[in-house]
Amino acid sequence: MYTLLIVDDEPNILLGMKALLDWESYGVSRIVTATSCAEALARAVDTRPQIALIDVCIGKEFGQDLIKQMRDAGLDCACIMMSGHREFTYACEALRCGAWDYLLKPIQADKLAAVVELVIQEKLHGTVKKQAKDAEIDPVLGRKHSELPTLINKLLAMIRAEYRQNITLKSIADRLRMNSTYLGQLFIKETGLKFSEYVMLYRLNIARDLILYTDEKIATIAEEVGYSNLNYFYTHFRSYFNMTPSEMRLKQQKEEYA
């Protein structure tokens, strides 16, 4: 099992990268994060990650400097750089310093999946579970996005981008200049779920991953996935997973140390 380190000075980016892939299917059992080079180096020395996602600009510091520091500390880690278009020259410098690859922001799930799979197979000499090879499978529906109509995929993409906010079918319909009743009926027909049900289940799936693979507090996770009411979060979570968030985390910890 692998440890993943994610380094970025923007908390929302850290949260988004945690949720972008089904990391468990890639053999990642632990995710640690850092918002500065000093914190990243300390966490890397402590956890010895096999894979790292590092922003090329971390505040006023640079990702290539962190790579050098990690290498000097004797850490053998496959570093994947995250770069904006204007930071491309920094990404090139990071490659010269030993980075495995770089990805342009906003990071696309399929491109990240391809790089991670290559790292696991070629550097770590591991294998990737079959389900991880299809990054296009929707985590709630269990169906390939290619099997769904374009309009439904557009709605799902908007949910993935805005699930932390108070997203509603009416707000989406207004932005698309469409009738909300028609849109809701189409969504049910194609997914078998109401729009609001899908949003709830998507949030709960993201919350589950954060509970299992991070050390964040349950209340923080609830807020991060869009729940302003902690009691509602606990009720929905227990109803869906048949256990509380704390019980799920404890179960995971027992299995890891069994």
C-alpha positions in Angstrom: 0.0 0.0 0.0 1.2 3.5 -0.9 1.3 6.9 0.8 0.5 10.0 -1.2 1.7 13.5 -0.4 -0.1 16.5 -1.8 1.5 19.9 -1.6 -0.3 23.1 -2.4 -0.8 26.4 -0.6 -4.5 26.5 -1.4 -6.7 24.3 0.9 -9.4 23.9 -1.8 -6.8 22.4 -4.2 -5.7 19.9 -1.5 -9.3 18.9 -1.0 -10.0 18.6 -4.7 -7.0 16.5 -5.4 -8.0 14.1 -2.5 -11.4 13.6 -4.1 -10.4 13.6 -7.8 -9.5 9.9 -8.0 -10.6 6.7 -6.2 -7.1 6.5 -4.5 -7.9 3.3 -2.7 -8.2 1.5 -6.1 -4.6 2.6 -6.8 -3.3 1.1 -3.6 -3.1 4.4 -1.8 -3.9 3.8 1.9 -2.8 7.1 3.3 -3.0 10.7 2.1 -1.0 13.5 3.8 -1.1 17.2 2.8 1.0 20.3 3.3 0.7 23.9 2.5 4.4 24.9 2.6 7.8 23.4 1.6 8.9 23.1 5.2 5.7 21.3 6.3 5.9 19.1 3.2 9.5 18.1 3.9 8.7 17.3 7.5 5.7 15.2 6.6 7.6 13.4 3.8 10.4 12.5 6.2 7.8 11.2 8.7 5.6 9.2 6.3 8.1 8.5 3.4 5.5 8.8 0.6 5.9 6.8 -2.7 4.0 9.4 -4.7 3.8 13.2 -4.4 1.6 15.8 -6.1 3.4 19.1 -5.8 2.4 22.6 -7.0 5.2 24.3 -8.8 4.6 27.5 -6.8 3.9 27.0 -3.1 3.4 30.5 -1.8 6.7 32.3 -2.5 8.6 28.9 -2.7 9.1 26.6 -5.7 8.3 22.9 -6.1 11.7 22.1 -7.6 13.4 23.2 -4.4 11.2 20.9 -2.4 12.2 18.0 -4.8 15.8 18.7 -4.2 15.3 18.8 -0.4 13.4 15.5 -0.5 16.2 14.0 -2.6 18.9 15.3 -0.2 16.9 13.7 2.7 17.2 10.3 1.0 13.6 10.1 0.0 12.8 8.1 -3.2 9.4 9.6 -4.2 7.8 10.0 -7.6 7.0 13.7 -7.8 4.2 14.8 -10.1 4.1 18.6 -10.6 1.0 20.7 -10.9 1.4 23.7 -13.0 -0.6 26.6 -14.5 0.1 27.6 -18.0 2.0 30.7 -16.9 4.2 28.5 -14.7 5.2 26.1 -17.4 8.9 27.1 -17.2 8.9 26.2 -13.5 7.5 22.8 -14.4 10.3 22.3 -16.9 12.9 23.2 -14.3 11.2 20.7 -11.9 11.6 18.0 -14.5 15.3 18.7 -14.7 15.4 18.4 -10.9 13.9 14.9 -11.1 10.2 15.3 -11.2 8.4 12.3 -12.8 6.0 14.3 -14.8 3.8 17.5 -14.8 0.1 18.2 -15.2 -1.5 21.5 -16.2 -4.2 23.0 -14.0 -7.1 22.5 -13.8 -6.1 18.9 -13.3 -8.2 16.4 -15.3 -9.0 13.1 -13.6 -8.1 11.0 -16.7 -4.7 12.6 -17.2 -3.9 12.3 -13.5 -5.0 8.6 -13.5 -2.8 7.9 -16.5 0.3 9.4 -14.8 -0.3 7.7 -11.5 -0.9 4.4 -13.2 2.4 4.8 -15.0 4.3 5.6 -11.8 2.8 2.5 -10.0 3.7 0.2 -12.9 7.1 1.5 -14.0 8.6 3.0 -10.8 6.9 1.1 -8.0 6.5 -2.2 -10.0 3.0 -2.5 -8.7 -0.4 -3.2 -10.4 -3.5 -1.2 -10.7 -7.0 -2.6 -10.0 -9.2 -3.0 -13.0 -11.7 -0.4 -11.9 -9.0 2.2 -11.4 -8.1 2.0 -15.1 -11.4 3.5 -16.1 -11.4 7.0 -14.6 -14.6 7.7 -16.5 -16.8 5.6 -14.1 -19.1 7.8 -12.1 -18.6 7.1 -8.4 -22.3 7.3 -7.5 -23.9 5.7 -10.6 -21.2 3.1 -11.3 -21.6 3.8 -15.0 -19.2 5.1 -17.6 -19.7 8.8 -18.5 -19.5 7.8 -22.1 -22.8 5.9 -21.6 -24.6 9.0 -20.5 -26.1 11.8 -22.6 -24.0 15.0 -23.0 -26.4 17.1 -21.0 -26.3 14.7 -18.1 -22.5 14.7 -18.1 -22.6 18.5 -18.1 -24.8 18.4 -15.0 -22.5 15.8 -13.3 -19.5 18.0 -14.1 -21.1 21.0 -12.5 -21.9 18.9 -9.4 -18.3 17.8 -9.1 -17.1 21.4 -9.4 -19.7 22.9 -7.0 -20.8 20.2 -4.6 -19.4 22.2 -1.6 -21.8 25.0 -2.4 -25.6 25.2 -2.1 -26.1 23.7 -5.5 -29.8 23.2 -6.6 -31.5 22.0 -9.8 -33.2 25.4 -10.2 -29.9 27.3 -10.0 -28.4 24.9 -12.6 -31.4 25.2 -14.9 -31.4 29.0 -14.7 -27.7 29.1 -15.7 -28.4 26.7 -18.6 -31.5 28.6 -19.6 -33.6 25.5 -19.3 -36.8 24.4 -17.6 -36.0 22.9 -14.2 -39.0 20.5 -14.4 -37.8 19.1 -17.7 -34.2 18.9 -16.5 -35.2 17.1 -13.3 -37.3 14.5 -15.2 -34.5 13.9 -17.6 -32.0 13.4 -14.8 -34.3 10.9 -13.1 -34.8 9.0 -16.4 -31.1 8.8 -17.1 -29.7 8.2 -13.6 -32.5 6.7 -11.6 -32.0 9.4 -9.0 -33.4 12.8 -8.2 -30.9 15.6 -8.7 -30.8 16.4 -5.0 -30.3 12.6 -4.2 -27.3 12.5 -6.5 -25.8 15.6 -4.9 -26.2 14.1 -1.4 -24.7 10.7 -2.4 -21.8 12.4 -4.2 -21.0 14.4 -1.1 -21.2 11.3 1.1 -18.8 9.4 -1.2 -16.3 12.3 -1.0 -16.8 12.4 2.7 -16.1 8.6 3.0 -12.8 9.0 1.2 -11.7 11.9 3.4 -12.7 9.9 6.5 -10.8 6.8 5.4 -7.7 8.4 3.9 -7.1 11.6 5.9 -6.8 12.6 9.5 -9.2 15.6 9.2 -11.9 16.0 11.9 -15.4 14.7 11.1 -16.9 18.2 11.6 -14.4 19.7 9.2 -15.1 17.0 6.6 -18.8 17.6 6.8 -18.3 21.3 6.2 -15.9 20.7 3.4 -18.4 18.5 1.4 -21.2 21.0 1.8 -23.0 20.2 5.0 -23.7 23.2 7.2 -25.6 21.1 9.6 -23.5 18.4 11.3 -26.6 16.5 12.5 -27.9 16.1 9.0 -24.5 14.9 7.9 -24.4 12.2 10.6 -28.0 11.1 9.8 -27.4 10.9 6.0 -24.0 9.2 6.5 -25.3 6.5 8.8 -28.4 5.9 6.6 -26.2 5.4 3.5 -23.2 3.5 4.9 -25.0 1.8 7.9 -22.3 3.1 10.3 -21.2 6.5 11.7 -18.2 8.3 10.3 -16.2 7.5 13.5 -17.1 3.8 13.3 -16.0 3.7 9.6 -12.6 5.4 10.5 -12.1 3.0 13.4 -12.9 0.0 11.2 -10.4 1.1 8.6 -7.7 1.6 11.3 -8.3 -1.8 12.7 -8.0 -3.4 9.3 -4.7 -1.6 8.5 -3.1 -2.9 11.7 -4.6 -6.4 11.7 
